[in-house]
Amino acid sequence: MAALDDLAFDPWDPAFVADPYPAYAELRERGRVRYFEPTDQWLVAHHADVSALLRDRRLGRTYLHRFTHEEFGRTPPPPEHEPFHTLNDHGMLDLEPPDHTRIRRLVSKAFTPRTVERLGPYVRDLAADLVSALVEAGGGDLLKDVAEPLPVAVIAEMLGIPEADRAPLRPWSADICGMYELNPSEEAAARAVRASAEFSDYLRDLIAERRENPGDDLISGLIAAHDEDDDRLTEQEMISTCVLLLNAGHEATVNSTVNGWWALFRNPGQLAALRADHTLVPSAVEELMRYDTPLQLFERWVLDEIEIDGQAIPRGAEIAMLFGSANHDPAVFADPSRLDLTRRDNPHISFSAGIHYCIGAPLARIELAASMRALLEKAPTLRLAAEPQRKPNFVIRGLEGLAVELG
């Protein structure tokens, strides 16, 4: 069994978290799959393998549709973590067909191209307002002043969460997402459990209120689908779906925004080219998501034995697909360590692939382009005010903040 003792892959090392890409290159050079004992996972680092495995039905985000924990050789989660797992395990990201198919079909009605495009003016107006406030203040924290409030407001607006209730949404999300890191601490688990319970209680009350007073929002739409459709959602599925949409609907956008601008500040030639030609915005959005991927790792369970490069991976094992590595694979991307905003052949997998491809990808692209255009147009002299500090997380890659000022 191939081990990693002699490699630089160490997701708890701040130096690795700051720049994991050299370690990824070494990992790719050593082969197609490696066992990582600290997390009991098989690491897959090549783009072709990650792309294929995301579509392989022998893998699953869950195994509970086919096996018990004991049958699968896994220990059930601790009872005190139950609020988190109840919330997480009923969202479509952690379900497999037929439940995944049923829920995604109902939710996808809210994410049709026409529906998402109708949100465009609202997204662009909000981005312009947030950037205008940043400019008026002479600068600030790009994370807290623009990157966070934009997608949180958009998804809250879609769900129909009143403005007065939105303050806890981002803290709840951050605490819940802490559970997705490798080997989370008991403190992180406790925060995730508490946030799961509080967020669930809030949504349960909001769903009850929408039953009495439906509106033109996604929660009301899910209730209507529940009442009219044979493939209805349970209340827990509705709650889990709303939390998933909020978490996934802004985590990637927030981190892509600050990771992207930090990359632009470190590559002044590319930033100058973008400022000179705003038609580069669409390709810049894609390249920045590839260059410093917001979700570095995505896990799947092996439901039926597979083989990678002659290595048998047994049923019950866990595969860790390294998105950040796949997006820097020189077999797919020419000169992958170079930021190239004009890159046209860019099949990055930052939004995943297969049946779990991000349902909100079109909306995320609109949000990222809207904030980028607003910053280019309203803050053309924007510059870094202080070296940012990277969050200690590995799986969800972001910054603690991004201080900026006007030149």
C-alpha positions in Angstrom: 0.0 0.0 0.0 1.5 3.3 -1.1 1.9 5.8 1.8 2.7 9.5 1.9 5.3 9.6 4.7 7.9 11.0 2.3 5.6 13.6 0.6 4.9 17.2 1.5 1.1 16.6 1.6 0.1 17.8 5.1 -3.3 19.5 5.3 -2.7 20.7 8.9 0.6 22.4 8.1 0.1 26.2 7.7 2.8 26.3 5.0 1.0 23.6 3.0 -2.4 25.4 3.4 -0.8 28.7 2.2 0.4 27.0 -1.0 -0.6 23.4 -1.6 0.1 23.4 -5.3 3.8 22.3 -5.2 2.8 19.3 -3.0 0.1 18.5 -5.5 2.6 18.5 -8.3 4.8 16.0 -6.4 1.7 13.9 -5.6 0.8 13.7 -9.3 4.3 12.8 -10.2 4.3 9.9 -7.8 1.3 8.1 -9.3 -2.5 8.2 -9.8 -3.6 7.2 -6.3 -2.1 7.3 -2.8 -3.3 6.1 0.6 -3.3 8.8 3.3 -3.4 7.1 6.7 -4.2 10.2 8.9 -7.6 10.5 7.3 -8.0 6.9 6.1 -8.6 8.1 2.5 -7.3 7.4 -1.0 -6.0 10.6 -2.6 -6.7 11.2 -6.3 -4.8 14.1 -7.8 -5.0 13.9 -11.6 -7.7 15.7 -13.6 -8.7 12.7 -15.8 -9.2 10.5 -12.7 -11.0 13.0 -10.7 -13.3 13.9 -13.6 -14.0 10.2 -14.3 -14.6 9.3 -10.6 -17.1 12.2 -10.2 -19.2 10.4 -12.8 -18.6 6.9 -11.6 -21.8 5.4 -10.0 -19.7 2.9 -8.1 -18.9 5.8 -5.8 -21.4 7.7 -3.7 -21.7 10.7 -1.4 -23.5 8.4 1.0 -23.7 4.6 1.5 -26.8 4.5 3.7 -29.1 3.9 0.8 -27.5 0.5 0.4 -25.8 -0.4 3.7 -25.9 0.2 7.4 -22.9 1.7 9.0 -21.9 -1.7 10.3 -22.4 -3.5 7.0 -20.1 -0.9 5.4 -17.4 -1.3 8.1 -17.9 2.2 9.4 -18.6 3.5 13.0 -21.8 5.5 13.3 -21.4 9.1 14.2 -21.6 10.0 17.9 -25.1 10.6 19.1 -24.3 14.1 20.2 -23.5 15.0 16.5 -27.1 14.0 15.5 -28.4 17.5 14.7 -25.6 18.1 12.2 -26.0 14.7 10.5 -29.8 14.9 10.3 -29.4 18.3 8.6 -26.5 17.3 6.4 -27.7 13.8 5.4 -31.1 15.0 4.0 -29.6 17.6 1.6 -29.3 16.5 -2.0 -25.5 16.9 -2.0 -25.2 14.0 0.4 -27.9 11.8 -1.2 -27.9 9.3 -4.1 -30.7 8.3 -6.4 -33.6 8.0 -6.2 -33.8 10.6 -3.4 -31.2 12.8 -5.0 -33.0 12.7 -8.3 -36.3 13.6 -6.7 -35.0 16.6 -4.7 -32.8 18.0 -7.5 -35.7 17.8 -10.0 -37.9 20.0 -7.7 -35.1 22.4 -6.7 -33.9 22.8 -10.3 -37.1 24.6 -11.2 -35.8 27.5 -9.2 -32.5 27.5 -11.1 -33.6 27.4 -14.7 -31.5 29.7 -17.0 -34.4 32.1 -17.3 -34.9 32.3 -13.6 -31.3 32.9 -12.9 -31.0 35.5 -15.7 -34.0 37.4 -14.1 -31.9 37.8 -11.0 -29.1 39.5 -13.0 -30.3 43.1 -12.5 -30.8 42.6 -8.8 -27.3 41.1 -8.5 -25.6 43.8 -10.5 -27.4 46.6 -8.7 -26.5 45.1 -5.3 -22.9 44.7 -6.4 -22.7 48.3 -7.6 -24.2 49.5 -4.3 -21.7 47.5 -2.2 -18.7 48.7 -4.2 -19.9 52.3 -4.1 -20.0 52.1 -0.3 -16.5 50.7 -0.3 -15.3 53.5 -2.6 -17.0 56.2 -0.5 -15.2 54.8 2.6 -11.9 55.0 0.8 -11.4 51.2 1.1 -12.1 48.5 3.6 -12.3 44.7 3.8 -13.2 43.3 0.5 -14.4 40.1 2.2 -16.8 41.7 4.7 -17.8 44.7 2.6 -18.5 43.0 -0.8 -17.6 39.3 -1.1 -19.8 38.1 1.8 -22.9 40.3 1.6 -23.5 39.9 -2.1 -24.1 36.1 -2.4 -25.7 35.9 1.1 -28.3 38.6 0.2 -29.0 36.9 -3.2 -29.6 33.4 -1.8 -31.6 34.9 1.1 -33.7 36.8 -1.3 -34.3 33.7 -3.3 -35.3 31.7 -0.2 -37.5 34.6 1.1 -35.6 35.1 4.3 -36.5 38.6 5.6 -33.6 41.1 5.8 -34.0 41.5 9.6 -33.3 37.7 10.0 -30.1 37.5 7.8 -27.4 38.4 10.3 -26.9 34.9 11.7 -26.9 33.2 8.3 -23.1 33.6 7.5 -22.0 32.6 11.0 -24.3 29.5 11.0 -22.9 28.6 7.6 -19.3 29.0 8.6 -19.8 26.8 11.7 -21.6 24.1 9.8 -19.0 24.1 7.1 -16.3 23.6 9.7 -17.4 19.9 9.9 -16.3 19.4 6.3 -12.7 19.8 7.1 -10.4 16.8 7.6 -10.7 15.3 11.1 -12.5 18.3 12.6 -11.9 19.0 16.3 -14.5 18.4 19.0 -14.8 22.2 19.3 -15.6 22.5 15.6 -18.1 19.7 15.8 -19.8 21.3 18.8 -20.1 24.6 16.8 -21.5 22.8 13.8 -24.0 20.9 15.9 -25.2 24.1 17.6 -25.5 26.0 14.3 -27.3 23.0 12.7 -29.9 23.0 15.5 -30.4 26.8 15.5 -30.6 27.1 11.7 -33.1 24.1 11.5 -35.3 25.6 14.2 -35.4 29.0 12.4 -36.3 27.4 9.0 -38.9 25.2 10.6 -40.6 28.3 11.9 -40.2 30.1 8.6 -41.7 27.2 6.6 -44.7 27.1 9.0 -45.1 30.9 8.4 -44.9 30.4 4.6 -47.5 27.7 4.7 -49.9 30.3 6.1 -48.7 33.2 4.0 -47.0 32.0 0.8 -44.9 34.4 -1.2 -42.9 34.6 -4.4 -39.9 32.8 -3.0 -38.2 29.4 -3.2 -39.4 28.2 0.2 -43.0 28.9 -0.9 -42.3 27.1 -4.1 -40.9 24.1 -2.3 -44.0 24.0 -0.1 -46.2 24.2 -3.2 -44.3 21.4 -4.8 -44.7 19.4 -1.6 -48.4 19.9 -1.6 -48.9 19.1 -5.3 -46.2 16.7 -6.4 -46.2 12.9 -5.8 -42.4 13.3 -5.5 -42.8 15.6 -2.6 -40.2 16.8 -0.1 -40.4 16.0 3.6 -40.1 18.9 6.0 -36.6 17.8 6.9 -35.6 17.6 3.2 -36.9 21.2 2.8 -34.9 22.4 5.8 -31.8 20.6 4.6 -32.2 21.9 1.0 -32.5 25.5 2.2 -29.4 25.2 4.3 -27.5 23.5 1.5 -28.5 26.2 -0.9 -27.3 28.9 1.5 -24.0 27.2 2.3 -23.1 26.1 -1.2 -24.7 29.2 -2.7 -22.3 31.6 -1.1 -19.2 29.7 0.2 -17.8 29.2 -3.3 -18.6 32.8 -4.4 -17.2 34.4 -1.2 -13.9 32.5 -1.4 -13.6 32.8 -5.2 -13.9 36.5 -4.9 -11.2 37.1 -2.3 -8.9 34.3 -3.6 -9.3 35.8 -7.0 -8.5 39.4 -6.1 -5.6 38.3 -4.0 -4.3 36.4 -7.0 -4.8 39.5 -9.2 -2.9 41.7 -6.7 0.0 39.2 -6.9 -0.1 39.2 -10.7 -0.2 43.0 -11.6 0.3 42.4 -15.3 -2.9 40.3 -15.5 -4.7 42.9 -13.3 -3.6 45.7 -15.7 -4.8 43.7 -18.7 -8.2 43.1 -17.0 -8.5 46.8 -16.2 -7.7 47.7 -19.8 -10.2 45.2 -21.2 -13.4 44.4 -19.3 -14.4 41.9 -21.9 -12.0 39.6 -20.2 -14.3 39.3 -17.2 -16.0 36.0 -18.2 -12.7 34.2 -18.9 -11.2 35.8 -15.8 -13.9 34.4 -13.6 -13.2 30.9 -14.9 -9.4 31.2 -14.7 -9.5 32.6 -11.1 -11.7 29.7 -10.0 -9.2 27.3 -11.5 -6.1 29.1 -10.3 -7.0 29.0 -6.6 -9.8 26.6 -6.2 -12.3 27.5 -3.4 -13.2 23.8 -2.7 -9.9 21.8 -2.6 -11.2 18.4 -1.8 -14.4 16.4 -2.4 -15.1 13.0 -0.8 -16.8 9.9 -2.1 -17.5 6.5 -0.6 -16.6 3.3 -2.6 -19.8 1.4 -2.9 -18.4 -1.3 -5.2 -14.7 -2.1 -5.5 -12.8 -0.1 -8.1 -9.3 -0.1 -9.5 -7.1 2.8 -10.2 -3.8 2.2 -12.0 -3.7 -1.4 -10.8 -4.5 -0.5 -7.2 -7.7 -2.1 -5.9 -9.8 0.2 -3.7 -12.2 -1.9 -1.7 -15.8 -1.3 -0.9 -16.1 0.8 2.3 -13.0 2.9 1.5 -13.2 6.7 1.0 -11.8 8.6 -2.0 -10.6 12.2 -1.6 -10.6 13.9 -5.0 -8.2 16.8 -5.0 -9.9 19.5 -7.0 -7.1 22.0 -6.5 -4.6 19.5 -7.9 -6.8 18.5 -10.8 -7.2 22.2 -11.7 -3.3 22.4 -11.9 -2.7 19.3 -13.9 -0.3 20.0 -16.7 -1.8 17.2 -18.8 -4.9 19.4 -19.2 -3.8 23.0 -18.5 -0.8 24.5 -20.3 1.5 26.1 -17.8 -1.0 25.6 -15.0 0.9 27.6 -12.3 0.6 30.7 -14.5 -2.5 33.0 -14.1 -3.8 33.6 -17.6 -7.0 35.5 -17.8 -7.2 34.9 -21.5 -7.1 31.1 -21.1 -9.8 29.6 -23.3 -9.4 25.9 -22.9 -10.3 25.8 -19.3 -12.2 22.6 -18.2 -11.8 23.3 -14.5 -13.9 21.2 -12.1 -14.4 23.8 -9.4 -18.2 23.2 -9.7 -17.7 19.4 -9.6 -19.3 17.1 -12.2 -21.8 14.3 -12.7 -25.0 14.2 -10.9 -23.7 16.4 -8.1 -22.6 19.2 -10.4 -23.3 22.5 -8.7 -26.9 23.5 -9.4 -26.1 27.1 -8.6 -23.1 27.4 -10.9 -24.9 29.8 -13.3 -25.9 32.1 -10.4 -22.3 32.0 -9.0 -20.9 33.1 -12.3 -23.3 36.0 -12.5 -22.4 37.1 -8.9 -18.6 36.8 -9.5 -18.8 38.7 -12.8 -21.1 41.4 -11.2 -18.7 42.1 -8.3 -15.7 42.1 -10.6 -17.2 44.5 -13.1 -18.4 46.8 -10.3 -14.9 46.9 -8.8 -13.2 47.5 -12.2 -15.6 50.3 -13.1 -16.0 52.0 -9.7 -12.6 51.3 -8.1 -10.1 51.3 -10.9 -7.2 52.2 -8.6 -8.0 49.5 -6.0 -4.9 48.1 -4.3 -3.9 45.9 -1.5 -3.7 47.7 1.9 -2.2 44.8 3.9 -1.0 41.3 3.4 -4.0 39.0 4.0 -4.1 36.1 6.4 -5.2 32.8 5.0 -7.8 30.8 6.9 -6.3 27.6 8.5 -8.9 25.4 6.7 -7.7 23.2 3.9 -10.9 21.8 2.3 -12.7 25.1 1.9 -9.9 27.6 0.9 -10.3 31.2 1.7 -8.9 34.3 3.5 -9.7 35.8 6.9 -10.1 39.1 5.1 -8.7 41.2 2.3 -7.9 44.8 3.2 -8.0 47.2 0.2 -7.7 50.9 -0.4 -8.0 53.3 -3.3 -4.7 54.3 -5.0 
